[in-house]
Amino acid sequence: MKSKAYVKTTDTKITEMSAWFAASNFIEAINSQGEKVENDEISVSGKVNPHLAGDYHIIYSFTDPYLGEIVEGHATVTVLSAKSKISKTAKASMSLKK
């Protein structure tokens, strides 16, 4: 039987010199029993250098308490040259542990 556990993320784009927050790419996490995983249970791996244009890969994860398995979600943060146009600016209002 396939687990219900998942981490849902989204890719974002920011311009150089903009602030980036880990919460910008995290949407939600659900454990194998269909229960919401609290933000403080999410680990974030990877770094974004907002001063250097490029693609940065971020991993959001938690250990499912019922299965003991690590569940991951992946997101890409694209830092665009300050001269480029963007369609979505990263903003955050929640905190995630690092």
One Martini backbone bead per residue (centre of mass of N, CA, C, O) as a GRO file, in nm:
protein
   98
    1MET     BB    1   0.095   0.037   0.023
    2LYS     BB    2   0.063   0.361  -0.022
    3SER     BB    3   0.162   0.644   0.098
    4LYS     BB    4   0.036   0.967   0.214
    5ALA     BB    5   0.300   1.093   0.223
    6TYR     BB    6   0.405   1.448   0.204
    7VAL     BB    7   0.572   1.717   0.018
    8LYS     BB    8   0.481   2.046  -0.059
    9THR     BB    9   0.594   2.245  -0.332
   10THR     BB   10   0.760   2.539  -0.479
   11ASP     BB   11   0.861   2.734  -0.723
   12THR     BB   12   1.096   3.013  -0.755
   13LYS     BB   13   1.148   3.371  -0.812
   14ILE     BB   14   1.430   3.593  -0.799
   15THR     BB   15   1.617   3.861  -0.742
   16GLU     BB   16   1.881   4.004  -0.703
   17MET     BB   17   1.900   4.106  -0.362
   18SER     BB   18   1.690   3.937  -0.252
   19ALA     BB   19   1.486   3.785  -0.043
   20TRP     BB   20   1.502   3.458   0.119
   21PHE     BB   21   1.269   3.200   0.222
   22ALA     BB   22   1.191   2.883   0.307
   23ALA     BB   23   0.873   2.934   0.311
   24SER     BB   24   0.831   3.003   0.001
   25ASN     BB   25   0.834   2.672  -0.093
   26PHE     BB   26   0.632   2.591   0.125
   27ILE     BB   27   0.318   2.431   0.183
   28GLU     BB   28   0.309   2.107   0.275
   29ALA     BB   29   0.259   1.837   0.523
   30ILE     BB   30   0.205   1.474   0.522
   31ASN     BB   31   0.135   1.195   0.672
   32SER     BB   32   0.046   0.854   0.665
   33GLN     BB   33  -0.236   0.950   0.827
   34GLY     BB   34  -0.315   1.254   0.715
   35GLU     BB   35  -0.141   1.448   0.880
   36LYS     BB   36  -0.028   1.735   0.980
   37VAL     BB   37   0.277   1.894   0.955
   38GLU     BB   38   0.468   2.077   1.133
   39ASN     BB   39   0.696   2.322   1.077
   40ASP     BB   40   0.902   2.224   1.315
   41GLU     BB   41   0.939   1.930   1.148
   42ILE     BB   42   1.097   2.077   0.928
   43SER     BB   43   1.354   2.029   0.702
   44VAL     BB   44   1.633   2.219   0.560
   45SER     BB   45   1.804   2.190   0.245
   46GLY     BB   46   2.004   2.426   0.146
   47LYS     BB   47   2.103   2.709  -0.064
   48VAL     BB   48   2.075   3.069  -0.109
   49ASN     BB   49   2.216   3.311  -0.338
   50PRO     BB   50   2.102   3.640  -0.386
   51HIS     BB   51   2.389   3.740  -0.538
   52LEU     BB   52   2.350   3.480  -0.743
   53ALA     BB   53   2.284   3.367  -1.029
   54GLY     BB   54   2.051   3.086  -1.030
   55ASP     BB   55   2.011   2.749  -0.932
   56TYR     BB   56   1.833   2.622  -0.640
   57HIS     BB   57   1.828   2.341  -0.422
   58ILE     BB   58   1.556   2.228  -0.218
   59ILE     BB   59   1.499   2.044   0.091
   60TYR     BB   60   1.212   1.894   0.229
   61SER     BB   61   1.172   1.736   0.561
   62PHE     BB   62   1.053   1.427   0.724
   63THR     BB   63   0.967   1.205   0.984
   64ASP     BB   64   0.770   0.948   0.996
   65PRO     BB   65   0.618   0.828   1.289
   66TYR     BB   66   0.495   0.550   1.167
   67LEU     BB   67   0.745   0.455   0.958
   68GLY     BB   68   1.040   0.599   0.977
   69GLU     BB   69   1.038   0.783   0.726
   70ILE     BB   70   1.161   0.979   0.478
   71VAL     BB   71   1.021   1.288   0.363
   72GLU     BB   72   1.017   1.456   0.041
   73GLY     BB   73   1.080   1.786  -0.099
   74HIS     BB   74   1.120   1.980  -0.400
   75ALA     BB   75   1.302   2.287  -0.487
   76THR     BB   76   1.328   2.584  -0.694
   77VAL     BB   77   1.558   2.856  -0.700
   78THR     BB   78   1.552   3.146  -0.898
   79VAL     BB   79   1.815   3.360  -0.973
   80LEU     BB   80   1.797   3.669  -1.108
   81SER     BB   81   1.889   3.905  -1.272
   82ALA     BB   82   1.824   4.235  -1.216
   83LYS     BB   83   1.736   4.257  -1.535
   84SER     BB   84   1.517   4.063  -1.487
   85LYS     BB   85   1.213   3.915  -1.506
   86ILE     BB   86   0.935   3.837  -1.286
   87SER     BB   87   0.648   3.636  -1.159
   88LYS     BB   88   0.776   3.560  -0.864
   89THR     BB   89   0.791   3.657  -0.533
   90ALA     BB   90   0.947   3.597  -0.248
   91LYS     BB   91   0.750   3.507   0.037
   92ALA     BB   92   0.710   3.527   0.405
   93SER     BB   93   0.533   3.406   0.728
   94MET     BB   94   0.689   3.153   0.801
   95SER     BB   95   0.858   2.907   0.994
   96LEU     BB   96   1.163   2.715   0.966
   97LYS     BB   97   1.369   2.485   1.034
   98LYS     BB   98   1.740   2.415   1.005
   0.00000   0.00000   0.00000
